[in-house]
């Protein structure tokens, strides 16, 4: 079992603070807050990603509206019990944050067409914990839903929903529960409607990893790699 948890789960995000920070919880006198980071895609759509951050990483002005940040950390999950039902909650746990100055923003905007400018990338190494669900859209697009268990310290695991496309989706439908994989992708948000028994409809936001490349890690350390086309328009 891999014990280097920082290598199992790490991400880099660049975006702007949107909305106000909210108090999350306190552990041993250390207070944590949650805020949303708005990250634009090449398609013009933006993802709103929740960030959990320690008070020790921020100053009074760090989380002001519109502030541009570089966030490094891990994509984590925890269970929330609401109305006697278990719900998986996903958040980015920040381990480092940097305020991007106006000068740095101008330099980045001048290079916005460069493909190697990373604004949203997550790397996960984990185990398939549910049989991947493969399907096709009415337009023939191939999609596979994956639930990945990623080990964390203190015998904990994060359960991260991922979505693969095209050749990756076709490949994932043959993966068995327990297979170890490494994937590189981006964190994305999407809204959906939850219908309740009383007929009411609630709009919710789901978070997942859109897979860009995928490797199956064999016991003899051989790896099979498949890469998909650019999925920014998704």
C-alpha positions as CSV (number, residue, x, y, z in Angstrom):
1,X,0.0,0.0,0.0
2,X,1.3,3.4,-1.0
3,X,1.8,5.5,2.1
4,X,2.8,8.8,0.4
5,X,-0.6,10.4,0.6
6,X,0.5,13.7,-0.9
7,X,1.4,11.8,-4.1
8,X,-1.9,9.9,-4.0
9,X,-4.0,13.1,-4.1
10,X,-2.8,16.6,-5.1
11,X,-4.2,19.4,-7.1
12,X,-3.5,22.9,-8.3
13,X,-6.2,25.5,-8.9
14,X,-6.1,29.1,-10.0
15,X,-9.2,31.2,-9.8
16,X,-11.1,34.1,-8.2
17,X,-12.8,34.2,-4.8
18,X,-16.5,34.5,-5.2
19,X,-19.0,35.1,-2.3
20,X,-18.2,35.3,1.4
21,X,-16.2,32.8,3.4
22,X,-18.2,30.8,6.0
23,X,-17.0,29.2,9.2
24,X,-16.7,25.4,8.8
25,X,-15.3,23.8,11.9
26,X,-12.6,24.0,14.6
27,X,-10.0,21.4,15.6
28,X,-7.7,21.9,18.6
29,X,-8.2,25.7,18.5
30,X,-7.6,25.9,14.7
31,X,-10.5,27.4,12.8
32,X,-11.4,26.4,9.2
33,X,-13.4,28.3,6.7
34,X,-15.1,27.4,3.4
35,X,-15.2,29.7,0.3
36,X,-15.9,29.2,-3.4
37,X,-13.2,29.6,-6.1
38,X,-14.4,30.4,-9.5
39,X,-12.3,28.8,-12.2
40,X,-13.0,29.5,-15.9
41,X,-12.9,26.8,-18.6
42,X,-11.7,27.4,-22.1
43,X,-15.3,27.1,-23.2
44,X,-16.2,30.3,-21.2
45,X,-18.2,28.4,-18.6
46,X,-16.8,28.6,-15.0
47,X,-16.6,26.0,-12.2
48,X,-17.4,27.0,-8.7
49,X,-15.2,24.8,-6.4
50,X,-15.6,24.8,-2.6
51,X,-12.3,25.3,-0.7
52,X,-11.7,24.5,2.9
53,X,-8.9,26.4,4.4
54,X,-7.2,27.0,7.8
55,X,-7.2,30.5,9.3
56,X,-3.5,30.1,9.6
57,X,-3.1,30.2,5.8
58,X,-5.0,33.4,5.2
59,X,-4.8,37.1,6.1
60,X,-7.7,39.6,6.5
61,X,-7.7,40.4,2.7
62,X,-6.9,36.9,1.3
63,X,-10.5,35.9,0.7
64,X,-12.0,39.2,-0.5
65,X,-14.4,39.1,-3.4
66,X,-12.6,38.9,-6.8
67,X,-9.2,38.1,-5.3
68,X,-7.2,35.8,-7.5
69,X,-5.6,32.8,-5.8
70,X,-3.3,29.9,-6.5
71,X,-4.5,27.0,-4.3
72,X,-2.6,23.7,-3.8
73,X,-4.1,20.9,-1.8
74,X,-6.2,17.7,-2.0
75,X,-9.7,16.8,-3.2
76,X,-11.4,15.2,-0.2
77,X,-14.8,13.8,0.8
78,X,-16.7,13.3,4.0
79,X,-20.1,12.0,5.0
80,X,-22.9,14.3,6.1
81,X,-26.0,12.9,7.7
82,X,-29.2,14.8,6.8
83,X,-32.7,13.6,7.7
84,X,-31.3,10.2,8.5
85,X,-29.7,10.0,5.1
86,X,-26.0,9.8,4.3
87,X,-24.7,12.3,1.7
88,X,-21.2,12.5,0.3
89,X,-19.7,16.0,0.6
90,X,-16.7,17.0,-1.6
91,X,-14.3,19.9,-1.0
92,X,-10.8,20.9,-1.8
93,X,-8.6,20.9,1.4
94,X,-6.1,23.8,0.9
95,X,-2.5,23.1,2.0
96,X,-1.0,26.2,0.5
97,X,-2.5,29.4,-0.9
98,X,-0.9,32.3,-2.8
99,X,-2.4,35.6,-3.7
100,X,-1.8,36.5,-7.3
101,X,-0.8,40.1,-7.8
102,X,-2.2,42.4,-10.5
103,X,1.2,42.2,-12.3
104,X,1.1,38.4,-12.3
105,X,-2.5,38.5,-13.5
106,X,-1.5,40.7,-16.4
107,X,1.4,38.3,-17.3
108,X,-1.0,35.3,-17.2
109,X,-3.6,37.0,-19.3
110,X,-1.0,37.7,-22.0
111,X,-0.3,33.9,-22.0
112,X,-3.9,32.8,-21.7
113,X,-3.7,30.8,-25.0
114,X,-0.8,28.7,-23.8
115,X,-1.9,25.1,-23.2
116,X,0.7,24.6,-20.5
117,X,-0.8,27.2,-18.2
118,X,-2.4,25.1,-15.4
119,X,-5.5,26.5,-13.8
120,X,-7.2,23.3,-12.8
121,X,-5.4,20.0,-12.4
122,X,-5.9,17.1,-10.0
123,X,-3.9,13.9,-9.8
124,X,-5.4,10.9,-8.0
125,X,-4.1,7.4,-7.3
126,X,-6.7,5.1,-5.8
127,X,-8.8,1.9,-6.1
128,X,-12.0,1.3,-8.0
129,X,-14.6,0.7,-5.3
130,X,-17.8,0.3,-7.4
131,X,-18.2,-1.2,-10.8
132,X,-17.8,1.7,-13.3
133,X,-21.1,2.6,-15.0
134,X,-20.8,2.9,-18.8
135,X,-23.4,4.6,-20.9
136,X,-23.9,6.5,-24.2
137,X,-25.8,9.7,-24.6
138,X,-28.5,10.0,-27.3
139,X,-25.9,11.6,-29.5
140,X,-23.6,8.6,-29.1
141,X,-21.1,10.1,-26.7
142,X,-19.5,7.5,-24.4
143,X,-19.4,8.2,-20.7
144,X,-18.3,6.2,-17.6
145,X,-18.9,7.0,-14.0
146,X,-16.2,5.9,-11.6
147,X,-16.0,6.0,-7.8
148,X,-12.4,6.1,-6.7
149,X,-11.2,5.4,-3.1
150,X,-8.0,7.3,-2.4
151,X,-6.1,6.5,0.8
152,X,-5.4,9.2,3.3
153,X,-3.4,9.3,6.6
154,X,-4.8,7.9,9.8
155,X,-6.5,5.0,8.0
156,X,-9.0,7.3,6.2
157,X,-10.0,7.3,2.6
158,X,-11.6,9.8,0.3
159,X,-14.3,8.7,-2.1
160,X,-14.0,10.7,-5.3
161,X,-16.6,10.5,-8.1
162,X,-14.9,10.8,-11.5
163,X,-16.3,10.9,-15.1
164,X,-14.5,9.5,-18.1
165,X,-15.2,10.2,-21.8
166,X,-14.7,8.5,-25.1
167,X,-11.9,5.9,-25.2
168,X,-11.3,6.3,-21.5
169,X,-15.0,5.5,-20.8
170,X,-14.9,2.5,-23.1
171,X,-11.8,1.2,-21.3
172,X,-13.2,1.8,-17.8
173,X,-16.2,-0.4,-18.3
174,X,-13.9,-3.4,-18.1
175,X,-12.2,-2.3,-14.9
176,X,-12.9,-4.5,-11.9
177,X,-13.6,-3.4,-8.3
178,X,-10.2,-3.3,-6.5
179,X,-8.2,-2.2,-9.6
180,X,-5.6,0.5,-8.8
181,X,-5.5,3.4,-11.2
182,X,-3.8,6.8,-11.5
183,X,-5.7,9.6,-13.2
184,X,-5.1,13.2,-14.1
185,X,-8.0,15.5,-14.7
186,X,-9.8,18.6,-13.5
187,X,-12.3,19.3,-10.7
188,X,-15.6,20.4,-12.1
189,X,-19.0,21.5,-10.8
190,X,-22.5,20.9,-12.3
191,X,-26.0,21.6,-11.2
192,X,-28.8,19.0,-11.2
193,X,-32.4,18.7,-10.0
194,X,-33.3,16.4,-7.1
195,X,-36.9,15.4,-7.0
196,X,-38.4,14.6,-3.6
197,X,-41.2,12.3,-2.7
198,X,-43.6,15.2,-2.1
199,X,-43.1,16.4,-5.6
200,X,-40.9,19.3,-4.8
201,X,-37.7,19.9,-6.8
202,X,-34.4,21.0,-5.3
203,X,-31.4,22.3,-7.3
204,X,-28.2,20.9,-6.1
205,X,-24.5,21.1,-7.1
206,X,-22.4,18.1,-7.7
207,X,-18.6,18.0,-7.8
208,X,-16.5,15.4,-9.7
209,X,-13.2,14.9,-11.5
210,X,-13.3,15.0,-15.3
211,X,-10.7,12.5,-16.4
212,X,-8.1,13.6,-19.0
213,X,-5.7,10.7,-18.8
214,X,-5.8,7.3,-17.0
215,X,-3.3,4.7,-16.0
216,X,-3.9,1.2,-14.7
217,X,-1.3,0.3,-12.1
218,X,-0.4,-3.4,-12.3
219,X,1.3,-5.4,-9.5
220,X,4.4,-5.6,-11.6
221,X,4.4,-1.8,-11.9
222,X,3.5,-1.9,-15.6
223,X,1.1,0.8,-16.6
224,X,-1.5,1.1,-19.3
225,X,-2.1,4.7,-20.3
226,X,-5.0,6.1,-22.3
227,X,-5.6,9.8,-23.0
228,X,-8.7,11.6,-24.3
229,X,-9.1,14.6,-26.4
230,X,-9.4,18.1,-24.7
231,X,-12.6,18.0,-22.6
232,X,-12.7,21.8,-21.8
233,X,-16.0,22.2,-23.6
234,X,-17.8,19.7,-21.4
